[in-house]
Amino acid sequence: MSKLTSLILKIIGFIPLPVLHLKSNFLSFFLRRIFAYRTDVVRENLKNSFPNKSERELKLIEKLSYRNFTDVILENLLLFTISKKNLNRRMKLLNPEVFESLHNNNKGAILISAHYNNWEWMALSLALYAKQDVYSVYKPLSNKSIDRVMLRARSRFGAKIIPMASFPKAILQNKGKATINLILADQSPHKGKLDFYCDFLNQDTPVFLGPEKLIKAADLELLFVEVHRVKRGYYEMKIVSLADKVLNEKGATTLLHVKHLEQIIKNNPENWLWSHRRWKHSRKK
């Protein structure tokens, strides 16, 4: 099954990107207007996040966010076929000297990102720009065949893909090494790990403290990778240093990347994945 799936995806991956973007226009329309895919979630999230925006403004963000979503879905069909040269053109790192400095100083880092623009291309490209080993956390898929296919695609250029349960151990084993450890930190924590809340997008939001704990335990630097769309199918990444050591107060280091992401979303809200049930867990009273 996985071989057949892989073959089909490789064949699809040779479809020209402009054709995929044309299909994205239709797919976004059908998901939003015909199938109403999670429109209730998207609308509630947008309304709660931007209470001062008009109904017209919210509708426009909603419409553009569905096109962003389908663009990313169809662009990611290229994960299985895109060349290093083509990926470098389409996901350009503006300041590779940050990785170079960490490598030269044998300093490891936690690299925070989010489901913003094409996060899969971003993750795939990191190993092309960094001399040091790149570790990327992932949540195993329930479908084992698809899971194996995705793992092969995500690791094509050398990144080491680590399951969530094993990620802390991998980081601690690499303590003292100049590794880059990628975490998408914008999902809601597991119900059993709701130990910190903060204000995020106008809502009381549970936030996972894992990155903060790992920074302290393994003496890592906190980085954030911004991904901005230049035009359809072309992106630029920028690495931003947020802290070179954990702050003393619980949650203070976490707030650095939470607030950084919040500002990015406010600047261009249509590029975030609003269909996530980000606020499904409320604080116990």
PyRosetta script that sets phi, psi and omega in degrees:
from pyrosetta import init, pose_from_sequence

init()
pose = pose_from_sequence("MSKLTSLILKIIGFIPLPVLHLKSNFLSFFLRRIFAYRTDVVRENLKNSFPNKSERELKLIEKLSYRNFTDVILENLLLFTISKKNLNRRMKLLNPEVFESLHNNNKGAILISAHYNNWEWMALSLALYAKQDVYSVYKPLSNKSIDRVMLRARSRFGAKIIPMASFPKAILQNKGKATINLILADQSPHKGKLDFYCDFLNQDTPVFLGPEKLIKAADLELLFVEVHRVKRGYYEMKIVSLADKVLNEKGATTLLHVKHLEQIIKNNPENWLWSHRRWKHSRKK")
pose.set_psi(1, -45.9)
pose.set_omega(1, -177.6)
pose.set_phi(2, -65.2)
pose.set_psi(2, -33.4)
pose.set_omega(2, 179.0)
pose.set_phi(3, -68.1)
pose.set_psi(3, -42.2)
pose.set_omega(3, 178.8)
pose.set_phi(4, -65.4)
pose.set_psi(4, -43.8)
pose.set_omega(4, 178.6)
pose.set_phi(5, -60.7)
pose.set_psi(5, -44.6)
pose.set_omega(5, 179.2)
pose.set_phi(6, -61.2)
pose.set_psi(6, -42.2)
pose.set_omega(6, 179.9)
pose.set_phi(7, -64.0)
pose.set_psi(7, -45.6)
pose.set_omega(7, -180.0)
pose.set_phi(8, -60.6)
pose.set_psi(8, -44.8)
pose.set_omega(8, -179.1)
pose.set_phi(9, -65.9)
pose.set_psi(9, -35.3)
pose.set_omega(9, 177.4)
pose.set_phi(10, -66.4)
pose.set_psi(10, -40.0)
pose.set_omega(10, 178.5)
pose.set_phi(11, -65.2)
pose.set_psi(11, -45.6)
pose.set_omega(11, 178.6)
pose.set_phi(12, -60.9)
pose.set_psi(12, -34.3)
pose.set_omega(12, -177.6)
pose.set_phi(13, -62.9)
pose.set_psi(13, -14.8)
pose.set_omega(13, 178.9)
pose.set_phi(14, -89.7)
pose.set_psi(14, -1.4)
pose.set_omega(14, 174.9)
pose.set_phi(15, -67.5)
pose.set_psi(15, 130.6)
pose.set_omega(15, -179.6)
pose.set_phi(16, -56.0)
pose.set_psi(16, 141.6)
pose.set_omega(16, -176.4)
pose.set_phi(17, -60.8)
pose.set_psi(17, -38.7)
pose.set_omega(17, 176.1)
pose.set_phi(18, -58.0)
pose.set_psi(18, -33.8)
pose.set_omega(18, 177.4)
pose.set_phi(19, -67.8)
pose.set_psi(19, -41.8)
pose.set_omega(19, 178.4)
pose.set_phi(20, -63.9)
pose.set_psi(20, -38.8)
pose.set_omega(20, 178.7)
pose.set_phi(21, -67.5)
pose.set_psi(21, -34.2)
pose.set_omega(21, 174.8)
pose.set_phi(22, -63.8)
pose.set_psi(22, -43.2)
pose.set_omega(22, 176.7)
pose.set_phi(23, -63.8)
pose.set_psi(23, -33.4)
pose.set_omega(23, 179.0)
pose.set_phi(24, -61.7)
pose.set_psi(24, -37.9)
pose.set_omega(24, 178.4)
pose.set_phi(25, -58.3)
pose.set_psi(25, -44.2)
pose.set_omega(25, 179.8)
pose.set_phi(26, -71.6)
pose.set_psi(26, -42.5)
pose.set_omega(26, -178.2)
pose.set_phi(27, -62.7)
pose.set_psi(27, -42.2)
pose.set_omega(27, -179.9)
pose.set_phi(28, -64.0)
pose.set_psi(28, -37.8)
pose.set_omega(28, 177.7)
pose.set_phi(29, -63.4)
pose.set_psi(29, -46.3)
pose.set_omega(29, -178.7)
pose.set_phi(30, -66.5)
pose.set_psi(30, -40.9)
pose.set_omega(30, -179.9)
pose.set_phi(31, -63.9)
pose.set_psi(31, -39.6)
pose.set_omega(31, -175.1)
pose.set_phi(32, -84.9)
pose.set_psi(32, -46.2)
pose.set_omega(32, -170.6)
pose.set_phi(33, -96.0)
pose.set_psi(33, -30.8)
pose.set_omega(33, -176.8)
pose.set_phi(34, -96.8)
pose.set_psi(34, -54.8)
pose.set_omega(34, -176.9)
pose.set_phi(35, -88.3)
pose.set_psi(35, -15.2)
pose.set_omega(35, -178.9)
pose.set_phi(36, 51.5)
pose.set_psi(36, 47.2)
pose.set_omega(36, -178.1)
pose.set_phi(37, -64.3)
pose.set_psi(37, 108.7)
pose.set_omega(37, 177.6)
pose.set_phi(38, 51.9)
pose.set_psi(38, 29.1)
pose.set_omega(38, -179.9)
pose.set_phi(39, -63.3)
pose.set_psi(39, -31.7)
pose.set_omega(39, 178.2)
pose.set_phi(40, -64.5)
pose.set_psi(40, -40.1)
pose.set_omega(40, 179.0)
pose.set_phi(41, -67.6)
pose.set_psi(41, -47.2)
pose.set_omega(41, -178.9)
pose.set_phi(42, -59.3)
pose.set_psi(42, -46.9)
pose.set_omega(42, -176.9)
pose.set_phi(43, -67.2)
pose.set_psi(43, -39.6)
pose.set_omega(43, 177.6)
pose.set_phi(44, -65.6)
pose.set_psi(44, -44.3)
pose.set_omega(44, 179.9)
pose.set_phi(45, -61.1)
pose.set_psi(45, -44.5)
pose.set_omega(45, -179.1)
pose.set_phi(46, -66.5)
pose.set_psi(46, -43.6)
pose.set_omega(46, -178.8)
pose.set_phi(47, -62.9)
pose.set_psi(47, -42.0)
pose.set_omega(47, -179.8)
pose.set_phi(48, -73.1)
pose.set_psi(48, -31.7)
pose.set_omega(48, -178.0)
pose.set_phi(49, -78.0)
pose.set_psi(49, -31.2)
pose.set_omega(49, -176.4)
pose.set_phi(50, -130.4)
pose.set_psi(50, 68.7)
pose.set_omega(50, -176.0)
pose.set_phi(51, -64.4)
pose.set_psi(51, -19.2)
pose.set_omega(51, -177.7)
pose.set_phi(52, -92.6)
pose.set_psi(52, -4.5)
pose.set_omega(52, 178.4)
pose.set_phi(53, -83.7)
pose.set_psi(53, 147.6)
pose.set_omega(53, 179.5)
pose.set_phi(54, -73.6)
pose.set_psi(54, 165.4)
pose.set_omega(54, 177.4)
pose.set_phi(55, -60.0)
pose.set_psi(55, -38.1)
pose.set_omega(55, 178.9)
pose.set_phi(56, -64.0)
pose.set_psi(56, -42.8)
pose.set_omega(56, 178.9)
pose.set_phi(57, -64.0)
pose.set_psi(57, -42.5)
pose.set_omega(57, 179.6)
pose.set_phi(58, -64.7)
pose.set_psi(58, -39.1)
pose.set_omega(58, 178.5)
pose.set_phi(59, -63.7)
pose.set_psi(59, -39.0)
pose.set_omega(59, 179.3)
pose.set_phi(60, -67.2)
pose.set_psi(60, -42.9)
pose.set_omega(60, 177.0)
pose.set_phi(61, -61.0)
pose.set_psi(61, -43.9)
pose.set_omega(61, 178.8)
pose.set_phi(62, -57.8)
pose.set_psi(62, -49.8)
pose.set_omega(62, -179.3)
pose.set_phi(63, -59.2)
pose.set_psi(63, -47.4)
pose.set_omega(63, -178.4)
pose.set_phi(64, -68.8)
pose.set_psi(64, -31.3)
pose.set_omega(64, -179.7)
pose.set_phi(65, -69.0)
pose.set_psi(65, -33.3)
pose.set_omega(65, 176.0)
pose.set_phi(66, -68.4)
pose.set_psi(66, -37.3)
pose.set_omega(66, 177.7)
pose.set_phi(67, -68.5)
pose.set_psi(67, -38.6)
pose.set_omega(67, 175.0)
pose.set_phi(68, -59.4)
pose.set_psi(68, -44.2)
pose.set_omega(68, -179.0)
pose.set_phi(69, -60.6)
pose.set_psi(69, -47.9)
pose.set_omega(69, -178.2)
pose.set_phi(70, -73.7)
pose.set_psi(70, -31.4)
pose.set_omega(70, 173.1)
pose.set_phi(71, -58.0)
pose.set_psi(71, -48.1)
pose.set_omega(71, -177.9)
pose.set_phi(72, -64.7)
pose.set_psi(72, -42.5)
pose.set_omega(72, 178.6)
pose.set_phi(73, -57.4)
pose.set_psi(73, -50.1)
pose.set_omega(73, -175.7)
pose.set_phi(74, -75.9)
pose.set_psi(74, -33.8)
pose.set_omega(74, 174.5)
pose.set_phi(75, -61.6)
pose.set_psi(75, -34.1)
pose.set_omega(75, -177.0)
pose.set_phi(76, -73.9)
pose.set_psi(76, -6.5)
pose.set_omega(76, 170.0)
pose.set_phi(77, -65.6)
pose.set_psi(77, -18.8)
pose.set_omega(77, 178.6)
pose.set_phi(78, -82.2)
pose.set_psi(78, -6.5)
pose.set_omega(78, 179.5)
pose.set_phi(79, -53.9)
pose.set_psi(79, -29.7)
pose.set_omega(79, -172.7)
pose.set_phi(80, -89.6)
pose.set_psi(80, -11.2)
pose.set_omega(80, -174.0)
pose.set_phi(81, -132.8)
pose.set_psi(81, -18.5)
pose.set_omega(81, -173.6)
pose.set_phi(82, -61.5)
pose.set_psi(82, 137.5)
pose.set_omega(82, -179.4)
pose.set_phi(83, -83.7)
pose.set_psi(83, 163.5)
pose.set_omega(83, 177.4)
pose.set_phi(84, -60.4)
pose.set_psi(84, -43.0)
pose.set_omega(84, -179.2)
pose.set_phi(85, -62.0)
pose.set_psi(85, -44.0)
pose.set_omega(85, -179.3)
pose.set_phi(86, -68.4)
pose.set_psi(86, -39.5)
pose.set_omega(86, 178.6)
pose.set_phi(87, -65.6)
pose.set_psi(87, -38.9)
pose.set_omega(87, 176.8)
pose.set_phi(88, -60.8)
pose.set_psi(88, -34.7)
pose.set_omega(88, 178.7)
pose.set_phi(89, -72.8)
pose.set_psi(89, -36.4)
pose.set_omega(89, -172.6)
pose.set_phi(90, -92.7)
pose.set_psi(90, -17.7)
pose.set_omega(90, 176.9)
pose.set_phi(91, -135.1)
pose.set_psi(91, 84.9)
pose.set_omega(91, -172.9)
pose.set_phi(92, -91.1)
pose.set_psi(92, 130.6)
pose.set_omega(92, 175.3)
pose.set_phi(93, -90.8)
pose.set_psi(93, 120.4)
pose.set_omega(93, -174.4)
pose.set_phi(94, -77.4)
pose.set_psi(94, -29.8)
pose.set_omega(94, -176.3)
pose.set_phi(95, -132.9)
pose.set_psi(95, 67.9)
pose.set_omega(95, 179.7)
pose.set_phi(96, -63.2)
pose.set_psi(96, -14.1)
pose.set_omega(96, -180.0)
pose.set_phi(97, -63.3)
pose.set_psi(97, -21.3)
pose.set_omega(97, 177.2)
pose.set_phi(98, -64.9)
pose.set_psi(98, -47.0)
pose.set_omega(98, 176.4)
pose.set_phi(99, -63.9)
pose.set_psi(99, -39.4)
pose.set_omega(99, -179.3)
pose.set_phi(100, -61.5)
pose.set_psi(100, -42.9)
pose.set_omega(100, 179.9)
pose.set_phi(101, -65.1)
pose.set_psi(101, -43.7)
pose.set_omega(101, 177.9)
pose.set_phi(102, -61.6)
pose.set_psi(102, -41.6)
pose.set_omega(102, 179.5)
pose.set_phi(103, -63.0)
pose.set_psi(103, -45.2)
pose.set_omega(103, -178.3)
pose.set_phi(104, -65.9)
pose.set_psi(104, -30.9)
pose.set_omega(104, -179.0)
pose.set_phi(105, -97.0)
pose.set_psi(105, 7.8)
pose.set_omega(105, 180.0)
pose.set_phi(106, 50.1)
pose.set_psi(106, 47.7)
pose.set_omega(106, -177.8)
pose.set_phi(107, -114.2)
pose.set_psi(107, 128.0)
pose.set_omega(107, 177.9)
pose.set_phi(108, -87.3)
pose.set_psi(108, 165.5)
pose.set_omega(108, -177.3)
pose.set_phi(109, -150.2)
pose.set_psi(109, 147.9)
pose.set_omega(109, 165.6)
pose.set_phi(110, -92.1)
pose.set_psi(110, 126.4)
pose.set_omega(110, -179.8)
pose.set_phi(111, -110.0)
pose.set_psi(111, 111.1)
pose.set_omega(111, -177.7)
pose.set_phi(112, -91.0)
pose.set_psi(112, 137.1)
pose.set_omega(112, 172.4)
pose.set_phi(113, -142.6)
pose.set_psi(113, -171.1)
pose.set_omega(113, -175.7)
pose.set_phi(114, -151.0)
pose.set_psi(114, 174.4)
pose.set_omega(114, 176.1)
pose.set_phi(115, -82.1)
pose.set_psi(115, 69.4)
pose.set_omega(115, -173.2)
pose.set_phi(116, -130.7)
pose.set_psi(116, 124.2)
pose.set_omega(116, -171.2)
pose.set_phi(117, 53.8)
pose.set_psi(117, -149.5)
pose.set_omega(117, -173.7)
pose.set_phi(118, -89.5)
pose.set_psi(118, 87.9)
pose.set_omega(118, -178.0)
pose.set_phi(119, -69.8)
pose.set_psi(119, -27.3)
pose.set_omega(119, -179.8)
pose.set_phi(120, -70.4)
pose.set_psi(120, -43.8)
pose.set_omega(120, 176.4)
pose.set_phi(121, -63.3)
pose.set_psi(121, -39.8)
pose.set_omega(121, 177.7)
pose.set_phi(122, -57.5)
pose.set_psi(122, -50.4)
pose.set_omega(122, -178.1)
pose.set_phi(123, -63.1)
pose.set_psi(123, -40.5)
pose.set_omega(123, -179.5)
pose.set_phi(124, -65.3)
pose.set_psi(124, -35.2)
pose.set_omega(124, -173.5)
pose.set_phi(125, -80.2)
pose.set_psi(125, -19.5)
pose.set_omega(125, -173.6)
pose.set_phi(126, -57.3)
pose.set_psi(126, -39.7)
pose.set_omega(126, -178.9)
pose.set_phi(127, -66.7)
pose.set_psi(127, -18.3)
pose.set_omega(127, 177.2)
pose.set_phi(128, -78.0)
pose.set_psi(128, -27.0)
pose.set_omega(128, -174.9)
pose.set_phi(129, -99.8)
pose.set_psi(129, -21.5)
pose.set_omega(129, -175.4)
pose.set_phi(130, -102.7)
pose.set_psi(130, 132.9)
pose.set_omega(130, 174.4)
pose.set_phi(131, -73.9)
pose.set_psi(131, -31.1)
pose.set_omega(131, -178.3)
pose.set_phi(132, -79.8)
pose.set_psi(132, 166.9)
pose.set_omega(132, 178.3)
pose.set_phi(133, -67.0)
pose.set_psi(133, 140.6)
pose.set_omega(133, 177.6)
pose.set_phi(134, -112.8)
pose.set_psi(134, 125.1)
pose.set_omega(134, 177.1)
pose.set_phi(135, -112.8)
pose.set_psi(135, 133.0)
pose.set_omega(135, -178.6)
pose.set_phi(136, -127.6)
pose.set_psi(136, 126.7)
pose.set_omega(136, -178.7)
pose.set_phi(137, -80.6)
pose.set_psi(137, 147.0)
pose.set_omega(137, 176.4)
pose.set_phi(138, -149.1)
pose.set_psi(138, 157.0)
pose.set_omega(138, 176.1)
pose.set_phi(139, -99.8)
pose.set_psi(139, 116.2)
pose.set_omega(139, -178.6)
pose.set_phi(140, -56.0)
pose.set_psi(140, 138.6)
pose.set_omega(140, 179.3)
pose.set_phi(141, -80.1)
pose.set_psi(141, 150.2)
pose.set_omega(141, -179.6)
pose.set_phi(142, -68.8)
pose.set_psi(142, -32.2)
pose.set_omega(142, 176.5)
pose.set_phi(143, -82.1)
pose.set_psi(143, 107.6)
pose.set_omega(143, -172.9)
pose.set_phi(144, -64.6)
pose.set_psi(144, -35.6)
pose.set_omega(144, 179.9)
pose.set_phi(145, -64.9)
pose.set_psi(145, -48.5)
pose.set_omega(145, 178.3)
pose.set_phi(146, -64.5)
pose.set_psi(146, -37.3)
pose.set_omega(146, 179.3)
pose.set_phi(147, -60.0)
pose.set_psi(147, -44.0)
pose.set_omega(147, 179.8)
pose.set_phi(148, -65.4)
pose.set_psi(148, -39.9)
pose.set_omega(148, 179.1)
pose.set_phi(149, -63.5)
pose.set_psi(149, -45.1)
pose.set_omega(149, -178.9)
pose.set_phi(150, -66.2)
pose.set_psi(150, -37.3)
pose.set_omega(150, 178.2)
pose.set_phi(151, -63.1)
pose.set_psi(151, -41.6)
pose.set_omega(151, 178.5)
pose.set_phi(152, -64.2)
pose.set_psi(152, -41.0)
pose.set_omega(152, -179.7)
pose.set_phi(153, -65.8)
pose.set_psi(153, -45.7)
pose.set_omega(153, -175.4)
pose.set_phi(154, -69.8)
pose.set_psi(154, -22.2)
pose.set_omega(154, -177.6)
pose.set_phi(155, -103.7)
pose.set_psi(155, 10.4)
pose.set_omega(155, -174.2)
pose.set_phi(156, -55.8)
pose.set_psi(156, -36.6)
pose.set_omega(156, -174.2)
pose.set_phi(157, -105.5)
pose.set_psi(157, 15.9)
pose.set_omega(157, 170.3)
pose.set_phi(158, 112.8)
pose.set_psi(158, -8.5)
pose.set_omega(158, 178.6)
pose.set_phi(159, -65.9)
pose.set_psi(159, 145.2)
pose.set_omega(159, 177.7)
pose.set_phi(160, -98.7)
pose.set_psi(160, 116.2)
pose.set_omega(160, -175.2)
pose.set_phi(161, -95.7)
pose.set_psi(161, 118.8)
pose.set_omega(161, -171.6)
pose.set_phi(162, -117.9)
pose.set_psi(162, 129.6)
pose.set_omega(162, 176.3)
pose.set_phi(163, -59.7)
pose.set_psi(163, 150.9)
pose.set_omega(163, -177.1)
pose.set_phi(164, -53.6)
pose.set_psi(164, -42.3)
pose.set_omega(164, -175.8)
pose.set_phi(165, -65.7)
pose.set_psi(165, -27.0)
pose.set_omega(165, -176.9)
pose.set_phi(166, -99.2)
pose.set_psi(166, -7.0)
pose.set_omega(166, -172.3)
pose.set_phi(167, -63.7)
pose.set_psi(167, -47.2)
pose.set_omega(167, 179.0)
pose.set_phi(168, -58.2)
pose.set_psi(168, -41.4)
pose.set_omega(168, 179.6)
pose.set_phi(169, -62.7)
pose.set_psi(169, -41.2)
pose.set_omega(169, 179.5)
pose.set_phi(170, -62.7)
pose.set_psi(170, -41.3)
pose.set_omega(170, 179.9)
pose.set_phi(171, -66.1)
pose.set_psi(171, -43.4)
pose.set_omega(171, -179.0)
pose.set_phi(172, -66.8)
pose.set_psi(172, -34.1)
pose.set_omega(172, 177.0)
pose.set_phi(173, -66.9)
pose.set_psi(173, -25.1)
pose.set_omega(173, -179.6)
pose.set_phi(174, -97.8)
pose.set_psi(174, 13.0)
pose.set_omega(174, 179.5)
pose.set_phi(175, -55.6)
pose.set_psi(175, 132.3)
pose.set_omega(175, -178.5)
pose.set_phi(176, 91.8)
pose.set_psi(176, -0.7)
pose.set_omega(176, 178.5)
pose.set_phi(177, -111.0)
pose.set_psi(177, 153.6)
pose.set_omega(177, -177.9)
pose.set_phi(178, -84.3)
pose.set_psi(178, 68.8)
pose.set_omega(178, 179.6)
pose.set_phi(179, -99.0)
pose.set_psi(179, 153.1)
pose.set_omega(179, 172.5)
pose.set_phi(180, -107.7)
pose.set_psi(180, 123.8)
pose.set_omega(180, -174.0)
pose.set_phi(181, -119.9)
pose.set_psi(181, 106.4)
pose.set_omega(181, -173.3)
pose.set_phi(182, -88.8)
pose.set_psi(182, 131.4)
pose.set_omega(182, 176.8)
pose.set_phi(183, -134.0)
pose.set_psi(183, 129.4)
pose.set_omega(183, 169.5)
pose.set_phi(184, -88.0)
pose.set_psi(184, 110.4)
pose.set_omega(184, -166.5)
pose.set_phi(185, -107.0)
pose.set_psi(185, 22.8)
pose.set_omega(185, -176.1)
pose.set_phi(186, -107.1)
pose.set_psi(186, 12.0)
pose.set_omega(186, 177.3)
pose.set_phi(187, -94.3)
pose.set_psi(187, 158.7)
pose.set_omega(187, 179.1)
pose.set_phi(188, -71.8)
pose.set_psi(188, 134.6)
pose.set_omega(188, 178.4)
pose.set_phi(189, -63.1)
pose.set_psi(189, 159.9)
pose.set_omega(189, 174.2)
pose.set_phi(190, -59.4)
pose.set_psi(190, 146.7)
pose.set_omega(190, -176.2)
pose.set_phi(191, -54.8)
pose.set_psi(191, -31.0)
pose.set_omega(191, -179.0)
pose.set_phi(192, -81.2)
pose.set_psi(192, -2.0)
pose.set_omega(192, -177.4)
pose.set_phi(193, -123.8)
pose.set_psi(193, 35.3)
pose.set_omega(193, 179.4)
pose.set_phi(194, -89.6)
pose.set_psi(194, 83.2)
pose.set_omega(194, -175.7)
pose.set_phi(195, -118.5)
pose.set_psi(195, 3.9)
pose.set_omega(195, 179.0)
pose.set_phi(196, -154.4)
pose.set_psi(196, 131.7)
pose.set_omega(196, 178.3)
pose.set_phi(197, -123.9)
pose.set_psi(197, 151.6)
pose.set_omega(197, 176.1)
pose.set_phi(198, -151.9)
pose.set_psi(198, 169.2)
pose.set_omega(198, 175.8)
pose.set_phi(199, -82.1)
pose.set_psi(199, 121.2)
pose.set_omega(199, -179.8)
pose.set_phi(200, -141.4)
pose.set_psi(200, 119.3)
pose.set_omega(200, -178.6)
pose.set_phi(201, 53.6)
pose.set_psi(201, 46.6)
pose.set_omega(201, 173.0)
pose.set_phi(202, 69.6)
pose.set_psi(202, 18.0)
pose.set_omega(202, -177.3)
pose.set_phi(203, -138.5)
pose.set_psi(203, 148.8)
pose.set_omega(203, 174.6)
pose.set_phi(204, -71.6)
pose.set_psi(204, 115.7)
pose.set_omega(204, -165.9)
pose.set_phi(205, -126.6)
pose.set_psi(205, 127.0)
pose.set_omega(205, 174.4)
pose.set_phi(206, -73.6)
pose.set_psi(206, 137.5)
pose.set_omega(206, -177.4)
pose.set_phi(207, -130.9)
pose.set_psi(207, 136.8)
pose.set_omega(207, 179.8)
pose.set_phi(208, -76.3)
pose.set_psi(208, 128.7)
pose.set_omega(208, -178.2)
pose.set_phi(209, -91.0)
pose.set_psi(209, 5.1)
pose.set_omega(209, -177.1)
pose.set_phi(210, -53.2)
pose.set_psi(210, -50.8)
pose.set_omega(210, -180.0)
pose.set_phi(211, -56.5)
pose.set_psi(211, -42.5)
pose.set_omega(211, 179.6)
pose.set_phi(212, -61.1)
pose.set_psi(212, -43.3)
pose.set_omega(212, -179.4)
pose.set_phi(213, -66.1)
pose.set_psi(213, -38.5)
pose.set_omega(213, -179.3)
pose.set_phi(214, -70.6)
pose.set_psi(214, -36.2)
pose.set_omega(214, 177.0)
pose.set_phi(215, -59.1)
pose.set_psi(215, -43.9)
pose.set_omega(215, -179.4)
pose.set_phi(216, -70.1)
pose.set_psi(216, -44.6)
pose.set_omega(216, -175.3)
pose.set_phi(217, -68.4)
pose.set_psi(217, -34.0)
pose.set_omega(217, -174.4)
pose.set_phi(218, -112.3)
pose.set_psi(218, 8.4)
pose.set_omega(218, 178.4)
pose.set_phi(219, 54.4)
pose.set_psi(219, 62.5)
pose.set_omega(219, -176.3)
pose.set_phi(220, -111.8)
pose.set_psi(220, 160.5)
pose.set_omega(220, 173.8)
pose.set_phi(221, -92.7)
pose.set_psi(221, 148.8)
pose.set_omega(221, 178.0)
pose.set_phi(222, -98.5)
pose.set_psi(222, 118.4)
pose.set_omega(222, 177.5)
pose.set_phi(223, -119.8)
pose.set_psi(223, 156.5)
pose.set_omega(223, 173.6)
pose.set_phi(224, -127.3)
pose.set_psi(224, 134.0)
pose.set_omega(224, 176.8)
pose.set_phi(225, -105.9)
pose.set_psi(225, 114.3)
pose.set_omega(225, 175.9)
pose.set_phi(226, -86.1)
pose.set_psi(226, 138.4)
pose.set_omega(226, 177.3)
pose.set_phi(227, -123.7)
pose.set_psi(227, 115.1)
pose.set_omega(227, -177.4)
pose.set_phi(228, -118.1)
pose.set_psi(228, 136.5)
pose.set_omega(228, 178.5)
pose.set_phi(229, -81.5)
pose.set_psi(229, 122.9)
pose.set_omega(229, 175.5)
pose.set_phi(230, -81.1)
pose.set_psi(230, -47.7)
pose.set_omega(230, 171.9)
pose.set_phi(231, -160.0)
pose.set_psi(231, 175.3)
pose.set_omega(231, -175.1)
pose.set_phi(232, -58.6)
pose.set_psi(232, 124.6)
pose.set_omega(232, 178.5)
pose.set_phi(233, 86.3)
pose.set_psi(233, 1.8)
pose.set_omega(233, 180.0)
pose.set_phi(234, -134.2)
pose.set_psi(234, 131.2)
pose.set_omega(234, -176.9)
pose.set_phi(235, -134.9)
pose.set_psi(235, 160.0)
pose.set_omega(235, 172.0)
pose.set_phi(236, -126.8)
pose.set_psi(236, 138.8)
pose.set_omega(236, 176.8)
pose.set_phi(237, -109.8)
pose.set_psi(237, 145.5)
pose.set_omega(237, 174.3)
pose.set_phi(238, -135.1)
pose.set_psi(238, 128.8)
pose.set_omega(238, 178.6)
pose.set_phi(239, -92.0)
pose.set_psi(239, 124.9)
pose.set_omega(239, -179.2)
pose.set_phi(240, -116.1)
pose.set_psi(240, 126.5)
pose.set_omega(240, 177.3)
pose.set_phi(241, -84.5)
pose.set_psi(241, 124.5)
pose.set_omega(241, -178.1)
pose.set_phi(242, -104.3)
pose.set_psi(242, -31.7)
pose.set_omega(242, 179.3)
pose.set_phi(243, -165.5)
pose.set_psi(243, 141.5)
pose.set_omega(243, 177.5)
pose.set_phi(244, -96.9)
pose.set_psi(244, -2.0)
pose.set_omega(244, 174.2)
pose.set_phi(245, -159.0)
pose.set_psi(245, 160.0)
pose.set_omega(245, -178.1)
pose.set_phi(246, -70.4)
pose.set_psi(246, 141.8)
pose.set_omega(246, 175.9)
pose.set_phi(247, -81.4)
pose.set_psi(247, 155.9)
pose.set_omega(247, -171.0)
pose.set_phi(248, -68.4)
pose.set_psi(248, -45.1)
pose.set_omega(248, -175.5)
pose.set_phi(249, -70.2)
pose.set_psi(249, 135.9)
pose.set_omega(249, 179.3)
pose.set_phi(250, -56.6)
pose.set_psi(250, 127.1)
pose.set_omega(250, 177.1)
pose.set_phi(251, 88.5)
pose.set_psi(251, -11.3)
pose.set_omega(251, -176.0)
pose.set_phi(252, -65.4)
pose.set_psi(252, -41.5)
pose.set_omega(252, 178.3)
pose.set_phi(253, -68.8)
pose.set_psi(253, -38.4)
pose.set_omega(253, 177.8)
pose.set_phi(254, -61.2)
pose.set_psi(254, -40.6)
pose.set_omega(254, -179.2)
pose.set_phi(255, -62.5)
pose.set_psi(255, -26.8)
pose.set_omega(255, 178.8)
pose.set_phi(256, -60.3)
pose.set_psi(256, -47.3)
pose.set_omega(256, -178.4)
pose.set_phi(257, -81.6)
pose.set_psi(257, -28.2)
pose.set_omega(257, 177.8)
pose.set_phi(258, -65.3)
pose.set_psi(258, -46.7)
pose.set_omega(258, -178.4)
pose.set_phi(259, -71.0)
pose.set_psi(259, -31.4)
pose.set_omega(259, 176.8)
pose.set_phi(260, -64.9)
pose.set_psi(260, -45.4)
pose.set_omega(260, 177.7)
pose.set_phi(261, -64.2)
pose.set_psi(261, -40.9)
pose.set_omega(261, -179.6)
pose.set_phi(262, -56.3)
pose.set_psi(262, -43.2)
pose.set_omega(262, -179.3)
pose.set_phi(263, -67.3)
pose.set_psi(263, -38.1)
pose.set_omega(263, 177.7)
pose.set_phi(264, -62.3)
pose.set_psi(264, -43.9)
pose.set_omega(264, 179.3)
pose.set_phi(265, -64.4)
pose.set_psi(265, -42.3)
pose.set_omega(265, 179.3)
pose.set_phi(266, -61.7)
pose.set_psi(266, -35.2)
pose.set_omega(266, -179.5)
pose.set_phi(267, -67.9)
pose.set_psi(267, -40.4)
pose.set_omega(267, -179.6)
pose.set_phi(268, -142.8)
pose.set_psi(268, 74.9)
pose.set_omega(268, -172.9)
pose.set_phi(269, -63.7)
pose.set_psi(269, -23.9)
pose.set_omega(269, -177.0)
pose.set_phi(270, -67.2)
pose.set_psi(270, -14.8)
pose.set_omega(270, -175.4)
pose.set_phi(271, -94.4)
pose.set_psi(271, 0.9)
pose.set_omega(271, 177.3)
pose.set_phi(272, -95.2)
pose.set_psi(272, 158.4)
pose.set_omega(272, -178.0)
pose.set_phi(273, -87.8)
pose.set_psi(273, 90.6)
pose.set_omega(273, -174.2)
pose.set_phi(274, -77.3)
pose.set_psi(274, -10.5)
pose.set_omega(274, 180.0)
pose.set_phi(275, -78.1)
pose.set_psi(275, -6.5)
pose.set_omega(275, 174.4)
pose.set_phi(276, -65.1)
pose.set_psi(276, 142.1)
pose.set_omega(276, 172.6)
pose.set_phi(277, -86.6)
pose.set_psi(277, 68.4)
pose.set_omega(277, -172.1)
pose.set_phi(278, -67.7)
pose.set_psi(278, -30.1)
pose.set_omega(278, -174.3)
pose.set_phi(279, -112.9)
pose.set_psi(279, 42.1)
pose.set_omega(279, -177.4)
pose.set_phi(280, -80.4)
pose.set_psi(280, -16.8)
pose.set_omega(280, -179.8)
pose.set_phi(281, -112.7)
pose.set_psi(281, 122.3)
pose.set_omega(281, 178.4)
pose.set_phi(282, -100.1)
pose.set_psi(282, 158.8)
pose.set_omega(282, -179.7)
pose.set_phi(283, -68.9)
pose.set_psi(283, 137.3)
pose.set_omega(283, 177.6)
pose.set_phi(284, -71.7)
pose.set_psi(284, 138.5)
pose.set_omega(284, -178.2)
pose.set_phi(285, -106.9)
pose.dump_pdb("model.pdb")
